[in-house]
């Protein structure tokens, strides 16, 4: 089985190559120039453009992108599993469905499975990493699909941004208007609900946001891996990591950068936390 993912998993290209996972990139447009996410533009370049007052525009991977990749493996008779970015945040999942229909017309025996994770950034990334592990362990397809479905139900996203207005203007924020504006130094805590970005809480200052994130870990009795991502906020991510290690039973906290497409919507100063709530 060939495992495919789009670039919104925020798994670095080199890591995907090592896992033999093929990535379908979304597109980013800056100053009328189009770039393939991760392949042709980096997160730092996107964030620099935002700092300069530019607004990167993103677009979904189109059906042709998927058709070309699906056809390559269908010709070999190889099963395909595409683990997708949330359909509530991008039309990329729908593009894959259109492409699958095209390939099934060409290759009626083609085995193409597409999973809408309703996840983003390293929430999607952690689901993909688990799926890779299941494949590597030789898990049968039905058992693997059931486990991935459970992972999709159990993944948790929490994040805070510097500028909620910036996120809202990108059209990816649900239930957000009540949270816009407010007092100086008010920091929002958001999560993902049914695949959509939803404001959850407001706090005065980053320390209180991080305390709330830590409380969510404690409430979920998390002891396994937690993954943090950030956009130009490495010091803050390290601060959250230390708080998690000191205040919870979590012993494995990884930190990485948010990918170009997600950064285009969150802007500078975002810190996000992802984990599986295995008790659900």
Helices and strands as residue ranges (DSSP letters): E 2-6, G 7-9, H 13-18, E 22-24, E 27-30, E 33-36, H 43-51, E 57-59, H 63-75, E 80-84, H 92-106, E 112-116, H 121-136, H 141-154, E 155-160, H 164-169, E 173-174, G 177-179, E 186-193, E 196-204, H 206-219, E 226-231, H 234-247, E 253-257, H 260-266, E 270-276
